[in-house]
Amino acid sequence: MKLIACIMLLFLVTPLYATENNGKRSVKHWGNPVYRDQIDESRDLYGQLQILFRMPFQKKYLEAHKNELEVKEWEIEYVVRYFEKKHNEDLKKKDSELNQRLALTKKQVEDIEAKLSNKDLSDSERETLEMKKNVWETMLKTPGKDFAKFLLSSWKYYRLLYDNYGGGRVIWEQEGLVAF
């Protein structure tokens, strides 16, 4: 029921007007015309509609709530310290999942370094191995300021939506914490 109400609200908030313009069908969205020929049928339709319709709405929403969504330096430091503390606590537990993952990751790095010692590697193979090594080495580190800022900005945005539009749930997605 809440989902239907949210969809109806989106259509009420987002003014759309279908018109004909020189035989080309268009829709007005936030006062700007969107023409049928702006949509490339050979590409992902969902992604294009997100860019044409959702993104302008989201941009206006972010601008209107800029002060509430600003990530402060003390918040970033707090999250970084939290993850460092959690990481160190997990390291102290001998059979922790973190220790098992770290051992596998260190093994991956060692394997890649062994391959990199081969003098007969092509430049592209060497570059690919270096990139893989960087990824694995990054996994050995605790999340830093960049991750904390990403996590906080996503959390603040979805928390604001959650608080302003009546509940639902908050889940973990690729974007971080997401209200739905």
C-alpha positions as YAML, in Angstrom:
chain: A
units: angstrom
residues:
- id: 1
  name: MET
  ca: [0.00, 0.00, 0.00]
- id: 2
  name: LYS
  ca: [2.85, 2.38, 0.88]
- id: 3
  name: LEU
  ca: [4.53, 1.56, -2.42]
- id: 4
  name: ILE
  ca: [1.41, 2.54, -4.37]
- id: 5
  name: ALA
  ca: [1.16, 5.78, -2.38]
- id: 6
  name: CYS
  ca: [4.83, 6.60, -3.13]
- id: 7
  name: ILE
  ca: [4.34, 5.95, -6.85]
- id: 8
  name: MET
  ca: [1.23, 8.14, -6.90]
- id: 9
  name: LEU
  ca: [3.10, 10.87, -5.00]
- id: 10
  name: LEU
  ca: [5.95, 10.74, -7.52]
- id: 11
  name: PHE
  ca: [3.51, 11.26, -10.39]
- id: 12
  name: LEU
  ca: [1.78, 14.11, -8.56]
- id: 13
  name: VAL
  ca: [5.03, 15.82, -7.65]
- id: 14
  name: THR
  ca: [6.62, 15.40, -11.07]
- id: 15
  name: PRO
  ca: [4.61, 17.35, -13.64]
- id: 16
  name: LEU
  ca: [4.45, 15.51, -16.97]
- id: 17
  name: TYR
  ca: [2.60, 16.77, -20.03]
- id: 18
  name: ALA
  ca: [2.49, 14.80, -23.29]
- id: 19
  name: THR
  ca: [2.50, 16.95, -26.43]
- id: 20
  name: GLU
  ca: [3.13, 16.69, -30.15]
- id: 21
  name: ASN
  ca: [5.97, 18.75, -31.63]
- id: 22
  name: ASN
  ca: [6.56, 18.49, -35.39]
- id: 23
  name: GLY
  ca: [5.29, 14.93, -35.27]
- id: 24
  name: LYS
  ca: [7.68, 14.03, -32.44]
- id: 25
  name: ARG
  ca: [6.03, 12.99, -29.23]
- id: 26
  name: SER
  ca: [7.45, 14.69, -26.16]
- id: 27
  name: VAL
  ca: [6.88, 14.89, -22.44]
- id: 28
  name: LYS
  ca: [7.46, 17.93, -20.24]
- id: 29
  name: HIS
  ca: [9.33, 17.10, -17.09]
- id: 30
  name: TRP
  ca: [10.16, 19.89, -14.63]
- id: 31
  name: GLY
  ca: [9.32, 22.33, -17.41]
- id: 32
  name: ASN
  ca: [11.82, 20.79, -19.83]
- id: 33
  name: PRO
  ca: [10.74, 18.85, -22.91]
- id: 34
  name: VAL
  ca: [11.91, 15.26, -23.26]
- id: 35
  name: TYR
  ca: [11.58, 13.89, -26.80]
- id: 36
  name: ARG
  ca: [11.16, 10.31, -27.90]
- id: 37
  name: ASP
  ca: [14.30, 10.55, -30.04]
- id: 38
  name: GLN
  ca: [16.34, 11.24, -26.88]
- id: 39
  name: ILE
  ca: [15.84, 7.58, -25.97]
- id: 40
  name: ASP
  ca: [18.15, 5.14, -27.72]
- id: 41
  name: GLU
  ca: [16.23, 1.88, -28.05]
- id: 42
  name: SER
  ca: [19.43, -0.12, -28.43]
- id: 43
  name: ARG
  ca: [20.59, 0.88, -24.93]
- id: 44
  name: ASP
  ca: [19.29, 0.15, -21.44]
- id: 45
  name: LEU
  ca: [15.84, 1.79, -21.24]
- id: 46
  name: TYR
  ca: [15.72, 1.72, -17.43]
- id: 47
  name: GLY
  ca: [19.03, 3.56, -17.12]
- id: 48
  name: GLN
  ca: [18.02, 6.18, -19.68]
- id: 49
  name: LEU
  ca: [14.69, 6.82, -17.94]
- id: 50
  name: GLN
  ca: [16.55, 7.17, -14.63]
- id: 51
  name: ILE
  ca: [18.78, 9.83, -16.19]
- id: 52
  name: LEU
  ca: [15.92, 11.69, -17.88]
- id: 53
  name: PHE
  ca: [13.34, 11.60, -15.07]
- id: 54
  name: ARG
  ca: [14.68, 10.48, -11.70]
- id: 55
  name: MET
  ca: [18.03, 12.26, -11.71]
- id: 56
  name: PRO
  ca: [16.61, 15.81, -12.20]
- id: 57
  name: PHE
  ca: [14.15, 15.17, -9.35]
- id: 58
  name: GLN
  ca: [16.92, 13.79, -7.14]
- id: 59
  name: LYS
  ca: [19.20, 16.75, -7.97]
- id: 60
  name: LYS
  ca: [16.51, 19.26, -6.92]
- id: 61
  name: TYR
  ca: [15.85, 17.27, -3.74]
- id: 62
  name: LEU
  ca: [19.56, 17.20, -2.86]
- id: 63
  name: GLU
  ca: [19.88, 20.94, -3.48]
- id: 64
  name: ALA
  ca: [16.84, 21.68, -1.29]
- id: 65
  name: HIS
  ca: [18.26, 19.59, 1.60]
- id: 66
  name: LYS
  ca: [21.95, 20.41, 1.16]
- id: 67
  name: ASN
  ca: [22.46, 21.47, 4.80]
- id: 68
  name: GLU
  ca: [20.87, 18.32, 6.20]
- id: 69
  name: LEU
  ca: [22.87, 16.07, 3.88]
- id: 70
  name: GLU
  ca: [26.29, 17.64, 4.39]
- id: 71
  name: VAL
  ca: [28.78, 15.14, 5.78]
- id: 72
  name: LYS
  ca: [30.83, 16.75, 8.52]
- id: 73
  name: GLU
  ca: [34.48, 16.02, 9.19]
- id: 74
  name: TRP
  ca: [33.81, 14.84, 12.77]
- id: 75
  name: GLU
  ca: [31.28, 12.31, 11.42]
- id: 76
  name: ILE
  ca: [33.84, 10.94, 8.99]
- id: 77
  name: GLU
  ca: [36.45, 10.66, 11.77]
- id: 78
  name: TYR
  ca: [33.93, 8.91, 14.01]
- id: 79
  name: VAL
  ca: [33.10, 6.30, 11.36]
- id: 80
  name: VAL
  ca: [36.79, 5.75, 10.52]
- id: 81
  name: ARG
  ca: [37.61, 5.19, 14.20]
- id: 82
  name: TYR
  ca: [34.63, 2.83, 14.55]
- id: 83
  name: PHE
  ca: [35.83, 0.66, 11.66]
- id: 84
  name: GLU
  ca: [39.42, 0.68, 12.91]
- id: 85
  name: LYS
  ca: [38.27, -0.40, 16.39]
- id: 86
  name: LYS
  ca: [36.04, -3.14, 14.94]
- id: 87
  name: HIS
  ca: [38.85, -4.30, 12.66]
- id: 88
  name: ASN
  ca: [41.33, -4.51, 15.56]
- id: 89
  name: GLU
  ca: [38.82, -6.36, 17.77]
- id: 90
  name: ASP
  ca: [38.19, -8.88, 14.98]
- id: 91
  name: LEU
  ca: [41.94, -9.37, 14.51]
- id: 92
  name: LYS
  ca: [42.27, -10.40, 18.17]
- id: 93
  name: LYS
  ca: [39.84, -13.30, 17.64]
- id: 94
  name: LYS
  ca: [41.94, -16.12, 16.18]
- id: 95
  name: ASP
  ca: [39.12, -17.91, 14.34]
- id: 96
  name: SER
  ca: [37.33, -14.78, 13.16]
- id: 97
  name: GLU
  ca: [36.02, -14.51, 9.63]
- id: 98
  name: LEU
  ca: [38.20, -11.43, 9.18]
- id: 99
  name: ASN
  ca: [41.38, -13.40, 9.96]
- id: 100
  name: GLN
  ca: [40.37, -16.08, 7.48]
- id: 101
  name: ARG
  ca: [39.68, -13.49, 4.77]
- id: 102
  name: LEU
  ca: [42.95, -11.68, 5.51]
- id: 103
  name: ALA
  ca: [44.90, -14.93, 5.22]
- id: 104
  name: LEU
  ca: [43.29, -15.65, 1.82]
- id: 105
  name: THR
  ca: [43.92, -12.10, 0.68]
- id: 106
  name: LYS
  ca: [47.60, -12.22, 1.71]
- id: 107
  name: LYS
  ca: [47.90, -15.50, -0.22]
- id: 108
  name: GLN
  ca: [46.40, -13.84, -3.31]
- id: 109
  name: VAL
  ca: [48.90, -10.96, -3.04]
- id: 110
  name: GLU
  ca: [51.80, -13.41, -2.69]
- id: 111
  name: ASP
  ca: [50.62, -15.38, -5.74]
- id: 112
  name: ILE
  ca: [50.37, -12.21, -7.81]
- id: 113
  name: GLU
  ca: [53.82, -11.04, -6.67]
- id: 114
  name: ALA
  ca: [55.24, -14.41, -7.73]
- id: 115
  name: LYS
  ca: [53.67, -13.99, -11.18]
- id: 116
  name: LEU
  ca: [54.97, -10.42, -11.40]
- id: 117
  name: SER
  ca: [58.54, -11.65, -10.84]
- id: 118
  name: ASN
  ca: [58.33, -13.38, -14.24]
- id: 119
  name: LYS
  ca: [60.41, -11.31, -16.68]
- id: 120
  name: ASP
  ca: [58.51, -12.64, -19.73]
- id: 121
  name: LEU
  ca: [55.21, -10.91, -18.90]
- id: 122
  name: SER
  ca: [53.80, -8.57, -21.50]
- id: 123
  name: ASP
  ca: [53.04, -4.99, -20.49]
- id: 124
  name: SER
  ca: [49.27, -5.63, -20.54]
- id: 125
  name: GLU
  ca: [49.63, -8.78, -18.38]
- id: 126
  name: ARG
  ca: [51.85, -6.90, -15.93]
- id: 127
  name: GLU
  ca: [49.36, -4.01, -15.78]
- id: 128
  name: THR
  ca: [46.46, -6.41, -15.16]
- id: 129
  name: LEU
  ca: [48.36, -8.17, -12.37]
- id: 130
  name: GLU
  ca: [49.33, -4.83, -10.79]
- id: 131
  name: MET
  ca: [45.67, -3.77, -10.76]
- id: 132
  name: LYS
  ca: [44.63, -7.07, -9.17]
- id: 133
  name: LYS
  ca: [47.37, -6.70, -6.59]
- id: 134
  name: ASN
  ca: [46.15, -3.18, -5.73]
- id: 135
  name: VAL
  ca: [42.61, -4.50, -5.26]
- id: 136
  name: TRP
  ca: [43.76, -7.28, -2.94]
- id: 137
  name: GLU
  ca: [46.03, -4.95, -0.96]
- id: 138
  name: THR
  ca: [43.16, -2.51, -0.53]
- id: 139
  name: MET
  ca: [41.14, -5.34, 1.00]
- id: 140
  name: LEU
  ca: [43.83, -5.75, 3.66]
- id: 141
  name: LYS
  ca: [43.31, -2.21, 4.93]
- id: 142
  name: THR
  ca: [40.55, -0.88, 7.15]
- id: 143
  name: PRO
  ca: [38.00, 1.31, 5.41]
- id: 144
  name: GLY
  ca: [39.26, 4.89, 5.35]
- id: 145
  name: LYS
  ca: [37.85, 8.37, 4.94]
- id: 146
  name: ASP
  ca: [36.59, 7.82, 1.39]
- id: 147
  name: PHE
  ca: [34.48, 4.84, 2.44]
- id: 148
  name: ALA
  ca: [33.22, 6.69, 5.52]
- id: 149
  name: LYS
  ca: [32.17, 9.69, 3.43]
- id: 150
  name: PHE
  ca: [30.43, 7.43, 0.90]
- id: 151
  name: LEU
  ca: [28.65, 5.53, 3.67]
- id: 152
  name: LEU
  ca: [27.56, 8.67, 5.52]
- id: 153
  name: SER
  ca: [26.35, 10.58, 2.47]
- id: 154
  name: SER
  ca: [24.29, 7.62, 1.30]
- id: 155
  name: TRP
  ca: [22.95, 7.00, 4.80]
- id: 156
  name: LYS
  ca: [21.97, 10.65, 5.32]
- id: 157
  name: TYR
  ca: [20.17, 10.81, 1.96]
- id: 158
  name: TYR
  ca: [18.15, 7.66, 2.49]
- id: 159
  name: ARG
  ca: [17.53, 8.44, 6.14]
- id: 160
  name: LEU
  ca: [16.02, 11.79, 5.11]
- id: 161
  name: LEU
  ca: [13.77, 10.05, 2.59]
- id: 162
  name: TYR
  ca: [12.83, 7.48, 5.23]
- id: 163
  name: ASP
  ca: [11.98, 10.14, 7.84]
- id: 164
  name: ASN
  ca: [10.10, 12.44, 5.46]
- id: 165
  name: TYR
  ca: [8.08, 9.87, 3.57]
- id: 166
  name: GLY
  ca: [6.93, 7.54, 6.30]
- id: 167
  name: GLY
  ca: [8.91, 4.52, 7.25]
- id: 168
  name: GLY
  ca: [9.38, 1.35, 5.32]
- id: 169
  name: ARG
  ca: [12.66, -0.38, 5.95]
- id: 170
  name: VAL
  ca: [16.36, 0.34, 5.59]
- id: 171
  name: ILE
  ca: [18.47, -2.32, 3.88]
- id: 172
  name: TRP
  ca: [22.10, -2.65, 2.78]
- id: 173
  name: GLU
  ca: [22.58, -2.41, -0.99]
- id: 174
  name: GLN
  ca: [25.51, -1.59, -3.26]
- id: 175
  name: GLU
  ca: [24.89, 2.09, -2.51]
- id: 176
  name: GLY
  ca: [25.16, 1.43, 1.22]
- id: 177
  name: LEU
  ca: [22.16, 1.84, 3.49]
- id: 178
  name: VAL
  ca: [18.99, 2.35, 1.43]
- id: 179
  name: ALA
  ca: [15.46, 3.21, 2.55]
- id: 180
  name: PHE
  ca: [12.65, 1.45, 0.73]
...
